[in-house]
Amino acid sequence: MSSARVLYVHITGVSSEILKNLVLAGIRAAICDGRPYPSAIASMPSSFLPPADRSGGDNENVVTANGDNSDPPAKKARPATVAGAMHPHVVELNPLLDGCEINESLIEDVPDEYFAKFDIVVASHIGMEQARRIAKATVASGNKFILVDTFGLEGCAMLDLGPDHQFRKELGKDKLSDVMKNEPYVSFADMLDVPLADATARWDKVPPKVYTKYRSYLEYHAKSGTWPGEDNASDYVEQTKKWLADSKIVSEDYLGDDDTLNHTASVATCEVSPVCAVLGGMIGNEVIKAISGKADPANNILMFDGADGGCRIFLLKKKA
């Protein structure tokens, strides 16, 4: 694991939790986030990024122990991107690692070859088009891709560990099973192509609501180029109700009435610190399992509901 490198595409509350956990575990990090700082992370919860750094603020009046105002320290140049702002904090988090590579380009300007050189790519707050491209480039080189986001009290992750991922089950203390393949394998692109009507299973006669809600955000972003929010809630409600009705497996009010959908839109990009911490810990564990090849991996959707504390795995695949 000491030689593995994980690339974080866009730093959010949940991806920063994953980064923190894995860097402390000795897994090297790289960050690709050219979004403007501090506006892109002003409302982001984080357990290791100080509030002043998230807002871009600084203390211009320093008060000494005796209460006198001292001369303010020389101001440092403010980073222009999120990657630049995160870099010193990641290095400080675990100085034993050999630094933290950063890429300050916008993700649409980053070539496929860049993503292919990392063992695992963890992406957050990106649309389906870029997620599909990055996942294809990553997995084609024999590596792994995870898309994860939280929204209000819920969170969802989509994992593509590649067609050749192998693992050994833990059968007890210091005892492992024979090598097994992660089956059935569904690529990230194929996951996105699964119609909502097929997002069912033996114990799920209708699509899981957490996944359905997350997918509604991705669908809206794909059509409008922006994430749902209070300003475009009415448009999100209209498009989501049509999308649900067109699925022919659930009714247009499956995710609630108009008032509920308005609220759903308003929390699309709202991150709650405990939810980020819990889901971030789970995904961090999945990354360690994927790198080490030990224990059953999550295949291929992982959902968390902070209202009841429940987390479950769901296999998303097209029906035969």
ABEGO torsion letter per residue (X at the ends): XAABBBBBBEBBAAAAAAAAAAAAAGBBBBBBBABBOAAAAAABBBAABBAAAAAGBBBABBBBAAGBBBBBBBBBBBBABAAAAAAAAAAAABAABBEBBBBABBAAABBAAAAAABABBBBBGBBAAAAAAAAAAAAAAGBBBBBBBBBEABBBBBBBAEAABBBBBBAEBGBBBBBBBBOBBBBAAAAAABBAAABBBAABABBBAAAAAAAAAAAAAAAAGBBBBAAAAAAAAAAAAAAAAAAGABBAAAAEBAAAAAAAAAAAABBBAAAAAAAAAAAAAAAAAAAAGBEBBBOABBBBBAAAGBBBBBBBBBBX
